[in-house]
């Protein structure tokens, strides 16, 4: 049988670990300044911005979409963003090889093609 202090310690560790796991699953929401900076930087390379809210979870997904003329080379200098975002490459000229490199460079990014 575990002592009261040992049980309390185990419980505390379990609570801390579960809160860390939940925090990792939750995307970081950008500040207004971070979002504006990302929108401006993506616009410089031809992307448009759209915020999409999931009505079930109330979670906002930040989408940056690219024009049909977009090629692999256009994606080499994507802005470094401190928050989670998604890319739409639908209808672009990005190749399978370019898509693979992009997924390797941005493993947490959701990419729709």
Order of alpha helices (4+ residues) and beta strands (2+ residues): alpha-alpha-beta-beta-beta-alpha-beta
